[in-house]
């Protein structure tokens, strides 16, 4: 009995000691602390994880002004220079092209579609498998949803208008644009406004109104285009695999829960701010003209996108595995997206308000591409006809 009591006491002391042990996580951010929305996300993560762990986890956030390597964070975490990073996988296309698929694909899944694929359609399992090969554990922390197509100093009407245009647009979207003759530029976020104002670039793509308006792009570029390149833009927290494995199970659970809570907060905040700022654009900034790219340009963008996807799939089996999984799910999901949200808005909207809005926007009807992955999906998800036999 005495032996049992002694063993129980030792076990309790060990558990108590483990619970008292503190863990420090040094996290690097791709974005400066003053960048709208994105600068706040790691702060919210730090706040939540320290509170939920009752101080057992302490997070230090370093920004680009300190680590000087905004787009090299995966390597820094992989090699344990940092324990974790807040970044987006598509910034690393040149080093590991397959990872960009976990952020977004031009003409690909919307936010809801991508979340469904990731959490229930096999996406998370693929992410865990491929990030582990780079000694990383990954968690999604912010999907900002559909992004705008960029701010332009001049109106873009034809493909010729794009040739030689100096345009800041990252990753996959940038590669697509480069195939159309655009001179794609890579410029840090903090220098984008000055580059646009000084004429270093002619156009800039950043995100959506809640991100863009605070940066002042509307002051130097009048044309704000609707998007195609990032229908769902996912940001990630990546953690060094050894750092993750050293954490007790309860702290792993707390870390994961705090990321989920931070994601919920950031995504709701982003949507809310987009709503408020979009509502203010016409009133406060009458110079801003909302535009959409012409059918000619959209055809060319989609064709280039399909070519890049096919080329990467041909040379990289891992890329192909992820893309085939996404493509298969999208073929099913898009049918419901059209039947759900699109049909609801179309059939229940304020007709007069819709007409007033669309009159101020150069609407386009995007044609179906020929012999492309996107066309296969769209062919299988054509909207049903209504009672008047009119296609939605």
C-alpha positions in Angstrom: 0.0 0.0 0.0 2.8 2.3 0.9 4.6 1.5 -2.4 1.4 2.3 -4.3 1.0 5.6 -2.5 4.7 6.5 -3.2 4.3 5.7 -6.9 1.1 7.7 -7.1 2.8 10.6 -5.5 5.7 10.4 -7.9 3.3 10.3 -10.9 1.4 13.3 -9.6 4.7 15.2 -9.1 5.7 14.4 -12.7 2.4 15.6 -14.1 2.6 18.7 -12.0 6.1 19.4 -13.2 5.1 18.9 -16.8 2.1 21.2 -16.3 4.4 23.9 -14.8 6.9 23.7 -17.7 6.8 26.7 -20.0 7.4 26.6 -23.7 8.5 29.5 -25.9 7.6 29.8 -29.5 9.4 32.2 -31.7 7.2 33.1 -34.7 8.2 35.0 -37.9 5.5 36.9 -39.9 5.6 37.5 -43.6 3.7 40.8 -43.0 4.6 43.8 -41.0 2.6 44.5 -37.9 0.8 47.6 -39.4 -0.4 45.7 -42.5 -4.3 45.8 -42.4 -5.8 42.5 -41.2 -2.7 40.4 -41.9 -0.6 42.4 -39.4 -3.2 41.6 -36.7 -3.5 37.9 -37.2 -0.3 36.8 -35.4 -1.1 39.2 -32.6 -4.5 37.5 -32.1 -2.8 34.1 -32.3 -0.3 35.1 -29.6 -3.1 36.6 -27.4 -5.2 33.5 -27.6 -2.6 30.8 -27.2 -1.0 32.5 -24.2 -4.4 33.0 -22.5 -5.7 29.5 -23.3 -2.5 27.8 -22.1 -2.6 29.9 -18.9 0.8 31.2 -19.7 2.5 27.8 -20.4 3.1 28.8 -24.0 4.8 32.2 -24.6 4.8 33.5 -28.2 7.2 36.1 -29.6 6.3 37.5 -33.0 9.1 38.9 -35.2 8.2 41.0 -38.3 10.1 41.5 -41.6 11.7 44.7 -40.2 13.6 42.3 -37.9 14.1 39.0 -39.7 14.5 40.6 -43.2 13.3 37.5 -44.9 9.5 37.8 -45.6 9.5 35.1 -48.3 12.0 32.7 -46.9 10.2 31.7 -43.8 9.5 28.0 -44.7 13.2 27.4 -44.8 13.8 29.3 -41.6 11.2 27.2 -39.8 12.3 24.0 -41.4 15.9 24.6 -40.1 14.6 25.7 -36.7 15.8 29.3 -37.0 12.3 30.0 -36.0 9.8 27.7 -34.3 6.9 28.9 -36.4 5.8 31.3 -39.2 2.7 33.1 -40.3 2.8 33.1 -44.1 1.1 31.9 -47.3 2.3 28.8 -49.2 2.0 30.4 -52.6 4.9 32.7 -51.9 7.1 29.6 -52.2 6.1 28.5 -55.7 9.7 28.7 -56.9 11.0 26.4 -54.2 8.1 24.0 -53.9 5.3 24.5 -56.5 2.8 22.0 -55.0 2.5 23.9 -51.8 0.9 26.9 -53.5 -2.2 24.8 -54.2 -3.0 25.0 -50.5 -3.4 28.8 -50.7 -5.4 29.2 -53.9 -5.7 28.4 -57.6 -6.8 30.9 -60.3 -10.4 30.0 -61.4 -10.4 27.5 -58.6 -12.4 26.9 -55.4 -14.2 29.6 -53.5 -13.5 29.9 -49.8 -16.4 27.6 -48.8 -15.5 25.0 -51.4 -11.8 25.0 -50.4 -12.6 24.7 -46.7 -14.9 21.8 -47.4 -12.3 20.1 -49.5 -9.5 20.8 -46.9 -11.3 19.6 -43.8 -13.6 16.9 -45.1 -12.4 16.1 -48.7 -8.9 14.9 -48.0 -7.1 18.2 -48.3 -5.8 18.3 -44.7 -4.4 14.8 -45.1 -2.5 15.8 -48.2 -1.2 19.0 -46.5 0.0 17.0 -43.5 1.8 14.5 -45.7 3.6 17.0 -47.9 4.5 19.5 -45.3 5.9 16.8 -43.1 8.4 16.0 -45.9 9.7 19.5 -45.3 9.8 19.0 -41.5 6.8 21.2 -41.0 3.3 21.0 -39.3 0.7 23.3 -41.0 -2.5 24.9 -39.8 -4.8 27.3 -41.7 -5.4 30.5 -39.9 -7.1 33.0 -42.3 -8.9 32.6 -45.6 -9.7 36.1 -46.9 -12.0 34.7 -49.7 -12.4 36.2 -53.1 -9.9 38.9 -53.9 -10.1 41.8 -56.3 -8.1 41.8 -59.5 -6.0 44.8 -58.8 -5.7 48.6 -59.1 -4.8 50.0 -62.5 -3.8 53.5 -63.5 -5.4 53.0 -66.9 -8.3 51.1 -68.2 -7.6 47.6 -69.5 -9.7 46.7 -72.5 -7.7 44.3 -74.7 -4.8 41.9 -74.4 -2.6 44.6 -76.0 -3.2 46.8 -73.0 -1.5 44.2 -70.8 1.7 43.9 -72.9 4.6 45.5 -71.1 2.4 46.6 -68.2 4.4 46.7 -64.9 2.2 44.9 -62.5 2.8 43.7 -58.9 0.9 40.4 -58.6 2.4 37.4 -56.7 2.8 33.7 -57.4 0.4 31.7 -59.6 -1.5 34.8 -60.7 1.8 36.5 -61.6 3.0 33.6 -63.7 -0.3 33.6 -65.6 -0.1 37.3 -66.2 3.5 37.0 -67.4 2.4 34.7 -70.1 0.2 37.5 -71.4 3.1 39.8 -71.7 2.9 41.5 -68.4 6.1 42.6 -66.7 5.4 41.1 -63.2 7.1 42.8 -60.3 7.9 41.5 -56.8 7.7 44.4 -54.2 7.4 44.2 -50.4 4.0 45.3 -49.1 5.3 48.3 -47.3 6.7 49.7 -50.6 3.6 49.1 -52.8 2.0 52.5 -52.5 5.2 54.4 -53.2 6.0 52.1 -56.2 2.5 52.8 -57.7 2.7 56.5 -57.0 6.2 56.9 -58.4 5.4 54.9 -61.6 7.8 52.0 -60.7 4.7 49.9 -61.4 1.5 50.6 -63.4 -0.8 48.4 -61.4 -1.0 46.5 -58.1 -2.9 43.5 -56.9 -3.1 43.1 -53.2 -6.3 41.7 -51.8 -9.8 43.1 -51.1 -11.2 46.5 -49.9 -10.4 45.9 -46.2 -6.8 45.3 -47.1 -6.5 47.7 -50.1 -8.2 51.0 -49.1 -6.1 51.5 -45.9 -3.0 51.2 -48.0 -4.2 54.1 -50.2 -4.1 52.6 -53.7 -7.3 54.4 -54.6 -5.4 57.7 -54.3 -3.1 57.0 -57.3 -5.1 54.4 -59.4 -8.7 54.9 -60.5 -9.6 51.5 -61.9 -10.4 48.7 -59.5 -10.9 45.3 -61.2 -12.8 42.3 -60.1 -10.9 39.1 -59.4 -10.1 35.8 -61.0 -6.7 34.9 -59.6 -7.5 34.2 -55.9 -11.0 33.0 -55.2 -9.9 31.7 -51.8 -6.7 33.0 -50.3 -5.4 30.9 -47.4 -2.8 32.0 -44.9 -1.0 29.4 -42.8 0.8 28.9 -39.5 3.6 26.5 -40.1 5.5 25.0 -37.1 8.8 23.1 -37.0 7.9 19.5 -36.7 10.3 18.8 -33.8 8.9 21.9 -31.9 5.4 20.5 -32.4 6.3 17.0 -31.2 8.0 18.3 -28.1 4.8 19.9 -26.9 2.7 17.9 -24.5 -0.6 16.6 -26.0 -2.7 19.1 -24.0 -0.6 22.0 -25.3 -0.8 20.7 -28.9 -4.6 20.7 -28.5 -4.6 24.2 -27.0 -2.3 25.5 -29.8 -4.6 24.0 -32.5 -7.7 25.4 -30.8 -6.2 28.9 -30.5 -5.4 28.8 -34.2 -9.0 27.8 -35.0 -10.3 30.6 -32.8 -7.9 33.2 -34.4 -9.1 32.0 -37.8 -12.7 32.5 -36.9 -12.1 36.0 -35.7 -9.9 37.0 -38.6 -12.2 35.7 -41.3 -15.3 37.3 -39.8 -13.4 40.6 -39.3 -12.3 40.5 -42.9 -15.8 40.0 -44.3 -17.2 42.7 -42.0 -14.6 45.2 -43.0 -15.0 44.4 -46.7 -18.7 45.1 -46.4 -18.2 48.4 -44.6 -15.4 49.7 -46.9 -17.2 48.5 -50.1 -20.3 50.5 -49.0 -18.1 53.6 -48.5 -16.2 53.4 -51.8 -18.8 55.2 -53.9 -19.5 57.8 -51.3 -15.9 58.6 -50.2 -13.9 57.9 -53.4 -16.0 58.9 -56.4 -12.8 58.6 -58.6 -12.8 54.8 -58.2 -14.2 53.0 -61.2 -15.1 49.3 -60.8 -14.3 47.2 -63.9 -14.1 43.6 -65.0 -11.7 42.2 -67.6 -13.1 41.5 -71.1 -14.1 38.1 -72.3 -10.9 38.1 -74.5 -8.7 38.7 -71.5 -10.5 36.2 -69.3 -10.2 33.5 -72.0 -6.4 34.1 -72.2 -6.0 34.1 -68.4 -7.9 30.8 -68.1 -6.0 29.2 -71.0 -2.6 30.2 -69.4 -3.8 28.9 -66.0 -4.7 25.5 -67.5 -1.4 25.3 -69.3 0.5 25.9 -66.1 -1.5 23.4 -64.1 -0.9 20.8 -66.8 2.8 21.5 -67.0 3.3 21.3 -63.3 1.2 18.1 -63.0 3.3 16.5 -65.8 6.6 17.1 -64.1 5.6 16.8 -60.4 3.5 13.8 -59.3 2.9 15.4 -55.9 1.5 18.5 -57.5 -0.7 16.3 -59.7 -2.0 14.4 -56.7 -3.1 17.6 -54.9 -4.5 19.2 -58.0 -6.4 16.1 -59.1 -8.0 15.9 -55.6 -9.0 19.6 -55.8 -10.3 19.3 -59.3 -12.5 16.3 -58.5 -14.0 17.9 -55.5 -14.6 21.2 -57.3 -16.5 19.4 -60.1 -19.0 18.3 -57.4 -18.9 21.4 -55.2 -19.6 24.0 -57.9 -23.0 22.5 -58.6 -24.1 23.2 -55.1 -22.5 26.6 -55.0 -24.5 27.6 -58.1 -27.7 26.0 -56.8 -27.2 27.4 -53.3 -25.7 30.9 -53.0 -25.9 32.0 -56.6 -29.5 30.9 -57.1 -30.6 32.5 -53.7 -29.1 35.8 -54.6 -30.4 35.7 -58.2 -34.0 34.8 -57.2 -34.4 36.8 -54.0 -32.4 39.9 -54.6 -33.8 43.4 -54.9 -34.1 43.6 -58.7 -34.0 47.4 -58.9 -30.9 47.6 -56.6 -29.2 44.9 -58.7 -29.9 46.8 -61.9 -28.5 50.0 -60.4 -25.4 48.2 -59.3 -24.7 46.3 -62.5 -25.3 49.5 -64.5 -22.2 50.9 -62.9 -20.0 47.9 -63.6 -18.9 46.6 -67.0 -20.2 43.1 -66.6 -18.7 40.3 -68.5 -19.9 36.8 -69.5 -16.9 34.5 -69.1 -16.9 32.0 -71.9 -16.1 28.4 -71.3 -12.4 27.5 -72.2 -11.8 24.8 -74.7 -10.0 21.6 -73.7 -9.2 22.7 -70.2 -9.5 21.5 -66.7 -11.8 24.4 -66.0 -14.1 23.6 -68.9 -14.4 20.0 -67.7 -15.6 21.3 -64.4 -18.0 23.9 -65.8 -19.5 21.4 -68.2 -20.3 19.1 -65.4 -21.8 21.8 -63.2 -23.9 23.7 -65.7 -26.7 25.5 -63.9 -30.1 23.8 -64.3 -32.8 25.5 -66.4 -35.7 27.3 -64.8 -39.4 26.9 -65.7 -39.0 29.3 -68.6 -36.2 27.1 -70.0 -33.7 30.0 -69.5 -30.3 28.9 -68.3 -29.2 30.6 -65.1 
